[in-house]
Amino acid sequence: MPAERARGEIRLFFEAKLQALRRDQNSARVVVFSIAAIFALGAANPAAAGGYQLRQHGAGAQATAIAGATAGAHGLENLFFNPAVAGLSERPEAALSATLIAPASEITGAQGSISATNVGGSTRLDDAMPNPVVPAFYAAAPLDAEVAGGGVSLGFSASAPFGLETDYGRDWQGRYHAVGTEVVTFNLNPMLAYRASDTLTLGAGVQAQYFRGVLSNAVALSGGSDGFVEVDADDWAFGFNVGALWTPVAGTRLGLAYRSAVDHSLDGQADFSAGVPFADTGARADITTPRSVTLGISQALNDRWTLLGEAQWTDWSTFDQLVVAFDNPGQDPDVTRQDWHDGWFASVGARYRASDALSVSAGAAYDWSPVPDDTLTPRIPDADRAWLSLGLDWTPEDWLRLKLGYAHLFMPARTIELQQGDPGNDRRGDLTATTDTDVDIVSVTFALRF
């Protein structure tokens, strides 16, 4: 039969490829490592998640709704969550992750007005968010030297810890509040881990973080016409992270990690279209990515089953307003009130070891939105998230590990209610709308041991 012949040819193809990898492991490792380095240095273009925080940092953690990540339950990719995870590496290793974030974001019933005059334009958009692929790269290696009787390891992660993109177009009723919003971050995080004893490992790292923000909106002109403004600014800034892994008894591992805030002073340009009564000018904004504290646990029940848990606090309450200042002294600062409160995240998961080479995982989580009802804007149409996740972890060879993770995020509909009398909205006017988003996430990770 043609179908049987095709299946046979496919099987023979993959068997031949696996045999080739076995014959020439070093060449395969060099090729994959090179691809990883190039991919990790590419620019990320992430979508909104948890305020504008991203939790997608590897397929293993994705498969358990992040449960156990701070305890290092998923291996090298958990370096993002806890620098002490570098101390778990017994030989040099590297991992490359790629995550597709596919939101279905809908906005309906949009009604805008300025001084009781209807704005006009579209009242509905079926999809206001793109489907980005977010890369990440991790590496760790133990050092031969010992410090005060304990082993030392080096680690490195390159990731996108925050991100957001929405695009409503220039012809909708909320265009004076937002047309496009884009936040891109990239975080380079070298780190050291110190194995203080058989049960305790400590870690610390430095964050070198790039932040770029692009904000655009329409401007109401006299006579009922529209102008347009776009602000594009970026910055590099620094922070740190610390963590610990503790194994009080065999089969139980606890992880605790702290990631510092990073203070950015963005600098860039504001471009105004013709008709807007302002000249193009330099623009500045201060943004602080929040600090966080995370606790994770991995508990082996037996040789087959492992239970996992995770909890995180994020200090979003420092985000009280967004102020864009202009070099042009005739242009007043643009102010958007935020008044966010602290964010909380909790998850549970389980992993079943089906064989020496294959494990199956699943998890569930709840992510509380930090955005209050009265400051919800179309720029960040955030909502609480309920997660359901599952995935596979396959180790066909001692030096090769492949992972696949999938998650669906359920988000309830929320109502945007902004008033012209609110701070900064005198030129934006009133806006009511309903935003409704669900998200599918698919993540793959390739890990190599040298």
LUMVEX-33571 format. One line per field, with one value per residue (C-alpha): residue number from 1; residue in three letters; x, y, z. Coordinates in Angstrom, 2 decimals. Example, Ala and Ser with C-alpha at 12.3 -4.5 7.8 and 13.67 -1.06 7.14 Angstrom:
2
marnu 1|2
gugu ALA|SER
xx 12.30|13.67
yy -4.50|-1.06
zz 7.80|7.14
This chain:
450
marnu 1|2|3|4|5|6|7|8|9|10|11|12|13|14|15|16|17|18|19|20|21|22|23|24|25|26|27|28|29|30|31|32|33|34|35|36|37|38|39|40|41|42|43|44|45|46|47|48|49|50|51|52|53|54|55|56|57|58|59|60|61|62|63|64|65|66|67|68|69|70|71|72|73|74|75|76|77|78|79|80|81|82|83|84|85|86|87|88|89|90|91|92|93|94|95|96|97|98|99|100|101|102|103|104|105|106|107|108|109|110|111|112|113|114|115|116|117|118|119|120|121|122|123|124|125|126|127|128|129|130|131|132|133|134|135|136|137|138|139|140|141|142|143|144|145|146|147|148|149|150|151|152|153|154|155|156|157|158|159|160|161|162|163|164|165|166|167|168|169|170|171|172|173|174|175|176|177|178|179|180|181|182|183|184|185|186|187|188|189|190|191|192|193|194|195|196|197|198|199|200|201|202|203|204|205|206|207|208|209|210|211|212|213|214|215|216|217|218|219|220|221|222|223|224|225|226|227|228|229|230|231|232|233|234|235|236|237|238|239|240|241|242|243|244|245|246|247|248|249|250|251|252|253|254|255|256|257|258|259|260|261|262|263|264|265|266|267|268|269|270|271|272|273|274|275|276|277|278|279|280|281|282|283|284|285|286|287|288|289|290|291|292|293|294|295|296|297|298|299|300|301|302|303|304|305|306|307|308|309|310|311|312|313|314|315|316|317|318|319|320|321|322|323|324|325|326|327|328|329|330|331|332|333|334|335|336|337|338|339|340|341|342|343|344|345|346|347|348|349|350|351|352|353|354|355|356|357|358|359|360|361|362|363|364|365|366|367|368|369|370|371|372|373|374|375|376|377|378|379|380|381|382|383|384|385|386|387|388|389|390|391|392|393|394|395|396|397|398|399|400|401|402|403|404|405|406|407|408|409|410|411|412|413|414|415|416|417|418|419|420|421|422|423|424|425|426|427|428|429|430|431|432|433|434|435|436|437|438|439|440|441|442|443|444|445|446|447|448|449|450
gugu MET|PRO|ALA|GLU|ARG|ALA|ARG|GLY|GLU|ILE|ARG|LEU|PHE|PHE|GLU|ALA|LYS|LEU|GLN|ALA|LEU|ARG|ARG|ASP|GLN|ASN|SER|ALA|ARG|VAL|VAL|VAL|PHE|SER|ILE|ALA|ALA|ILE|PHE|ALA|LEU|GLY|ALA|ALA|ASN|PRO|ALA|ALA|ALA|GLY|GLY|TYR|GLN|LEU|ARG|GLN|HIS|GLY|ALA|GLY|ALA|GLN|ALA|THR|ALA|ILE|ALA|GLY|ALA|THR|ALA|GLY|ALA|HIS|GLY|LEU|GLU|ASN|LEU|PHE|PHE|ASN|PRO|ALA|VAL|ALA|GLY|LEU|SER|GLU|ARG|PRO|GLU|ALA|ALA|LEU|SER|ALA|THR|LEU|ILE|ALA|PRO|ALA|SER|GLU|ILE|THR|GLY|ALA|GLN|GLY|SER|ILE|SER|ALA|THR|ASN|VAL|GLY|GLY|SER|THR|ARG|LEU|ASP|ASP|ALA|MET|PRO|ASN|PRO|VAL|VAL|PRO|ALA|PHE|TYR|ALA|ALA|ALA|PRO|LEU|ASP|ALA|GLU|VAL|ALA|GLY|GLY|GLY|VAL|SER|LEU|GLY|PHE|SER|ALA|SER|ALA|PRO|PHE|GLY|LEU|GLU|THR|ASP|TYR|GLY|ARG|ASP|TRP|GLN|GLY|ARG|TYR|HIS|ALA|VAL|GLY|THR|GLU|VAL|VAL|THR|PHE|ASN|LEU|ASN|PRO|MET|LEU|ALA|TYR|ARG|ALA|SER|ASP|THR|LEU|THR|LEU|GLY|ALA|GLY|VAL|GLN|ALA|GLN|TYR|PHE|ARG|GLY|VAL|LEU|SER|ASN|ALA|VAL|ALA|LEU|SER|GLY|GLY|SER|ASP|GLY|PHE|VAL|GLU|VAL|ASP|ALA|ASP|ASP|TRP|ALA|PHE|GLY|PHE|ASN|VAL|GLY|ALA|LEU|TRP|THR|PRO|VAL|ALA|GLY|THR|ARG|LEU|GLY|LEU|ALA|TYR|ARG|SER|ALA|VAL|ASP|HIS|SER|LEU|ASP|GLY|GLN|ALA|ASP|PHE|SER|ALA|GLY|VAL|PRO|PHE|ALA|ASP|THR|GLY|ALA|ARG|ALA|ASP|ILE|THR|THR|PRO|ARG|SER|VAL|THR|LEU|GLY|ILE|SER|GLN|ALA|LEU|ASN|ASP|ARG|TRP|THR|LEU|LEU|GLY|GLU|ALA|GLN|TRP|THR|ASP|TRP|SER|THR|PHE|ASP|GLN|LEU|VAL|VAL|ALA|PHE|ASP|ASN|PRO|GLY|GLN|ASP|PRO|ASP|VAL|THR|ARG|GLN|ASP|TRP|HIS|ASP|GLY|TRP|PHE|ALA|SER|VAL|GLY|ALA|ARG|TYR|ARG|ALA|SER|ASP|ALA|LEU|SER|VAL|SER|ALA|GLY|ALA|ALA|TYR|ASP|TRP|SER|PRO|VAL|PRO|ASP|ASP|THR|LEU|THR|PRO|ARG|ILE|PRO|ASP|ALA|ASP|ARG|ALA|TRP|LEU|SER|LEU|GLY|LEU|ASP|TRP|THR|PRO|GLU|ASP|TRP|LEU|ARG|LEU|LYS|LEU|GLY|TYR|ALA|HIS|LEU|PHE|MET|PRO|ALA|ARG|THR|ILE|GLU|LEU|GLN|GLN|GLY|ASP|PRO|GLY|ASN|ASP|ARG|ARG|GLY|ASP|LEU|THR|ALA|THR|THR|ASP|THR|ASP|VAL|ASP|ILE|VAL|SER|VAL|THR|PHE|ALA|LEU|ARG|PHE
xx 0.00|1.28|0.63|2.56|5.44|5.55|5.61|8.42|10.45|9.96|11.05|14.16|15.00|14.97|16.82|19.57|19.79|20.05|22.80|24.67|24.46|25.79|28.73|29.70|28.56|31.18|30.18|26.52|27.23|29.25|26.49|23.69|25.77|26.51|22.83|22.02|24.47|23.19|19.55|20.04|21.62|18.63|16.11|13.02|9.59|7.42|3.71|2.10|2.03|1.46|1.38|4.04|6.14|7.08|7.32|8.15|11.76|11.94|9.74|10.32|8.96|6.22|5.02|4.38|2.99|6.40|5.97|9.34|11.39|13.06|13.97|15.77|13.35|13.71|17.45|19.58|16.73|15.83|18.91|16.57|14.61|17.52|21.28|22.06|20.83|24.26|25.62|23.61|25.68|28.20|29.80|29.53|26.08|24.00|20.33|18.36|14.65|12.14|8.61|5.69|3.16|-0.13|-2.75|-6.28|-7.05|-10.39|-11.72|-15.43|-17.93|-15.35|-16.90|-14.74|-15.62|-13.90|-15.93|-19.12|-18.37|-18.24|-14.80|-16.01|-14.19|-14.20|-15.80|-14.33|-10.96|-10.63|-6.92|-4.81|-1.72|0.89|2.24|5.93|8.63|10.68|14.21|16.33|19.79|21.42|24.87|26.70|29.99|31.63|35.09|37.99|38.87|37.34|36.66|36.68|36.03|33.07|32.75|32.13|30.21|29.74|26.37|24.86|21.37|20.09|16.35|13.44|11.97|9.44|7.54|4.39|2.95|-0.49|-1.59|-5.10|-4.59|-5.32|-9.07|-10.65|-12.50|-9.72|-6.95|-6.29|-5.40|-3.37|-2.62|0.52|2.49|5.70|8.01|11.09|13.59|16.70|18.50|22.10|22.76|26.24|26.29|28.27|27.06|28.82|28.15|28.61|27.75|26.06|22.70|23.14|24.04|24.15|24.11|24.41|24.42|24.51|21.71|22.57|19.14|18.11|14.69|13.01|9.57|7.58|4.29|1.99|-1.45|-3.60|-3.84|-7.16|-6.76|-9.06|-11.68|-12.14|-9.04|-6.36|-2.63|-0.27|2.67|5.15|7.70|10.63|13.18|15.58|18.21|20.67|20.71|21.95|20.64|21.39|19.84|20.61|19.30|19.71|18.95|18.49|18.04|16.98|16.36|16.86|14.14|13.21|14.69|13.66|14.64|14.46|15.44|15.41|15.62|16.32|14.52|16.27|15.94|15.86|16.15|14.86|16.05|14.80|12.67|9.06|7.89|4.77|2.89|2.01|-0.77|0.15|1.13|4.44|7.83|9.69|11.72|13.74|11.76|12.56|10.83|11.85|10.80|11.63|11.23|10.04|11.87|10.51|10.84|10.18|9.90|9.92|9.77|10.47|9.32|10.02|7.38|9.14|11.24|8.37|6.46|7.63|5.38|6.25|5.18|5.96|4.97|6.10|5.60|6.32|6.63|4.40|3.14|6.09|4.47|2.27|2.43|4.11|5.49|6.99|8.90|9.84|12.87|10.60|9.72|6.38|5.24|3.81|4.76|2.44|1.13|-0.68|-1.88|-1.22|-1.43|-0.71|-0.67|1.64|1.42|1.10|1.57|1.13|1.34|1.40|2.58|3.64|6.12|5.83|8.97|7.65|11.11|14.79|14.51|10.97|9.02|5.53|4.57|1.47|0.62|-1.88|-1.39|-3.13|-1.59|-3.26|-3.17|-1.60|-3.73|-6.72|-10.05|-9.94|-6.55|-6.94|-5.92|-5.77|-1.97|-1.79|-5.15|-4.21|-6.34|-5.99|-4.73|-5.57|-2.98|-3.23|0.02|1.50|4.67|7.27|10.93|12.99|16.66|17.58|21.30|23.25|24.43|21.11|17.82|14.70|11.63|8.21|5.80|2.29|0.09|-3.29|-4.03|-7.66|-8.29|-11.68|-13.10|-12.49|-14.03|-11.93|-13.52|-11.37|-12.62|-11.49|-11.20|-8.59|-4.97|-3.46|-6.71|-7.79|-6.75|-7.55|-11.17|-13.49|-13.19|-15.20|-14.47|-14.41|-11.18|-11.07|-7.90|-6.88|-3.33|-1.76|1.94|4.19|7.81|10.69|14.07|17.22|19.88|23.42|25.96|29.63
yy 0.00|3.55|4.72|1.79|2.34|6.06|5.24|2.77|5.34|7.90|5.38|4.45|8.15|8.88|5.66|6.65|10.16|8.77|6.35|9.25|11.21|8.24|7.87|11.53|12.95|15.69|17.16|17.07|18.84|21.57|22.22|22.37|24.51|26.98|27.19|27.77|30.64|32.37|31.87|33.11|36.34|37.15|39.79|38.56|39.90|38.56|38.90|39.99|37.60|38.39|42.20|42.21|39.49|36.32|32.93|30.96|29.87|26.24|23.32|21.35|24.09|24.85|21.23|21.56|25.13|26.25|24.05|22.98|25.36|27.22|23.82|22.91|20.08|20.42|20.71|23.37|25.54|26.38|28.63|31.53|30.88|30.10|30.64|27.84|25.37|25.73|23.69|20.65|20.28|17.45|18.23|21.04|21.33|23.75|24.10|26.02|26.76|28.26|29.13|30.01|32.25|32.31|34.57|34.93|38.48|40.10|43.55|44.30|47.05|49.82|53.27|56.38|60.05|63.37|66.06|64.05|63.86|60.32|59.40|57.11|54.13|50.39|48.99|45.48|43.86|40.10|39.80|42.58|40.49|38.78|35.23|35.64|33.02|33.71|32.21|31.36|29.89|28.30|26.89|25.62|23.94|22.80|24.21|22.07|24.51|24.24|27.13|26.41|22.74|23.29|22.98|25.96|26.05|28.69|29.36|31.63|32.39|34.59|35.15|37.55|38.09|40.77|41.50|42.84|43.67|44.92|46.53|47.89|49.86|53.55|53.26|52.10|54.01|53.75|55.03|58.13|55.78|53.26|52.19|50.12|49.04|47.04|46.09|44.02|42.91|40.78|39.62|38.36|36.64|35.23|33.46|31.38|28.49|27.23|23.74|24.50|20.93|17.78|19.34|23.08|24.96|28.75|30.87|34.49|36.30|39.68|40.82|42.93|43.87|45.59|47.27|48.85|50.45|51.65|53.46|54.99|56.59|58.97|62.66|64.52|67.67|70.62|70.06|66.40|65.06|62.83|63.11|60.39|60.12|57.31|57.22|54.79|54.60|52.05|51.45|48.96|48.60|46.17|44.14|40.87|37.60|35.15|31.73|28.56|24.85|22.73|18.97|18.28|14.56|12.32|12.94|16.41|19.59|23.16|26.21|29.87|32.73|36.53|38.63|42.32|45.22|46.83|50.61|51.79|55.37|55.00|57.55|57.94|59.93|61.09|61.40|63.49|63.33|66.40|68.46|67.70|71.01|69.65|69.12|65.83|65.76|63.62|61.61|59.94|57.58|55.84|52.18|49.70|45.99|44.53|42.46|39.02|36.21|32.62|29.36|25.92|22.32|18.93|15.88|12.36|9.89|6.84|5.90|6.85|9.80|13.30|16.06|19.70|23.11|26.80|30.17|33.67|37.22|40.07|43.68|45.30|47.85|50.10|50.69|53.63|55.65|55.85|59.29|60.16|63.46|65.44|67.59|70.13|72.59|73.33|69.71|68.64|65.17|62.31|60.64|57.30|56.28|52.60|52.03|48.32|46.05|43.12|40.04|36.46|33.14|29.56|26.20|22.46|19.70|16.08|14.08|10.37|8.51|6.01|4.60|5.46|7.65|9.07|11.15|12.66|15.81|17.90|20.93|23.63|27.20|30.44|33.84|36.85|40.00|43.08|45.50|47.03|47.52|51.33|51.57|48.73|50.13|48.72|49.04|46.15|44.29|42.06|39.56|36.68|33.47|29.83|27.44|23.82|22.28|18.99|17.76|15.11|14.75|12.30|11.38|9.13|9.39|10.31|13.51|14.54|15.58|16.75|18.34|19.46|21.53|22.84|25.14|26.76|29.93|30.76|34.48|35.95|38.90|42.33|45.74|48.82|51.95|55.06|58.59|61.87|63.32|60.73|61.95|62.22|61.51|65.08|64.63|60.93|61.14|58.42|54.78|51.68|48.28|44.58|42.64|38.83|36.76|33.10|31.90|28.73|28.18|25.56|25.23|23.01|22.58|20.83|20.12|18.77|17.40|17.49
zz 0.00|-0.74|2.83|4.33|1.89|2.85|6.57|5.95|4.08|6.84|9.47|7.47|7.02|10.76|11.59|9.15|10.66|14.19|13.12|11.52|14.77|16.69|14.29|14.42|17.75|17.86|14.48|15.44|18.71|17.01|14.45|17.03|19.39|16.57|15.65|19.33|19.64|16.49|17.45|21.00|19.80|17.57|18.63|20.46|19.66|22.46|23.25|26.51|29.47|33.17|32.99|30.31|31.99|30.08|31.76|28.60|29.14|28.05|27.05|30.26|32.48|29.94|30.21|33.96|33.94|35.33|38.45|39.85|37.68|40.56|42.06|38.82|38.05|34.27|33.95|32.33|31.00|34.60|34.79|34.02|37.21|39.56|39.01|41.48|38.83|37.18|40.08|38.94|35.76|36.05|32.67|30.09|28.53|26.46|25.58|22.97|23.33|20.92|21.99|19.75|21.53|19.62|21.26|19.94|21.06|20.31|21.14|20.75|21.52|21.29|21.78|21.92|22.33|22.99|24.76|24.09|20.35|18.97|17.61|14.84|13.35|13.87|17.01|16.67|15.98|15.69|16.45|17.95|18.77|16.54|16.96|17.89|18.41|21.54|21.68|24.72|25.20|28.27|29.04|32.13|32.97|36.20|36.97|38.14|40.91|44.37|46.74|50.49|49.81|47.46|43.70|41.42|38.14|35.47|33.90|31.28|30.02|27.20|27.34|26.90|30.39|29.40|26.21|24.66|21.26|20.27|17.01|16.53|13.31|12.81|12.24|15.46|18.13|20.72|18.45|20.60|23.48|21.48|17.94|18.42|21.48|21.40|24.26|23.46|26.10|25.96|29.10|29.19|32.52|33.33|36.70|39.19|41.32|44.44|45.85|49.54|50.57|49.31|50.17|49.49|46.30|46.04|42.89|41.79|38.47|36.73|34.42|31.39|30.10|26.88|26.79|23.77|23.77|20.75|21.44|18.84|18.83|16.85|17.74|17.44|15.30|14.81|12.13|13.06|11.28|12.81|13.19|14.39|16.77|17.40|20.22|19.87|22.72|24.20|26.88|28.38|32.17|34.82|37.71|39.50|40.60|43.41|44.31|46.33|45.99|49.11|49.32|52.93|52.24|49.24|46.62|47.89|46.42|47.23|45.22|46.22|43.90|43.83|40.65|41.14|39.54|36.57|36.19|32.58|31.32|27.77|25.25|21.70|19.29|18.96|15.34|14.64|11.34|9.29|10.80|14.40|16.06|17.34|15.71|15.86|19.05|21.40|23.94|27.26|29.68|32.90|33.15|35.91|35.23|38.56|41.14|41.96|44.52|43.47|45.41|43.76|44.95|43.37|45.33|44.07|45.22|43.77|40.75|38.40|39.84|40.79|42.11|41.40|42.69|42.13|43.58|42.59|43.82|41.39|42.55|39.93|42.49|41.58|38.16|39.13|35.90|32.51|31.68|28.29|28.44|25.31|24.58|22.89|25.73|24.05|24.29|27.64|28.98|28.03|31.21|31.54|35.00|35.84|39.64|39.28|42.32|43.08|40.87|42.12|40.34|41.59|39.85|40.48|38.19|37.92|35.88|35.07|34.00|31.47|30.71|31.12|28.00|28.10|30.62|30.39|32.30|33.01|35.10|36.00|37.18|38.02|37.26|38.91|36.77|38.41|36.35|38.19|36.43|36.41|34.66|32.15|28.75|25.23|25.36|27.86|27.72|30.63|32.59|35.05|33.44|34.13|32.66|31.52|30.29|29.13|27.43|26.64|27.62|25.53|25.95|23.00|23.84|26.95|25.25|23.64|25.27|23.42|25.02|23.81|25.90|25.23|27.29|26.84|28.81|29.57|30.16|31.09|29.18|30.74|30.17|29.41|30.92|30.52|31.15|29.61|33.11|34.15|34.36|30.89|29.03|28.25|24.60|24.42|25.51|26.80|25.77|26.59|25.05|25.89|25.46|25.33|24.86|24.94|24.28|22.89|23.57|21.99|23.13|22.02|23.71|22.47|25.12|24.57|27.05|26.04
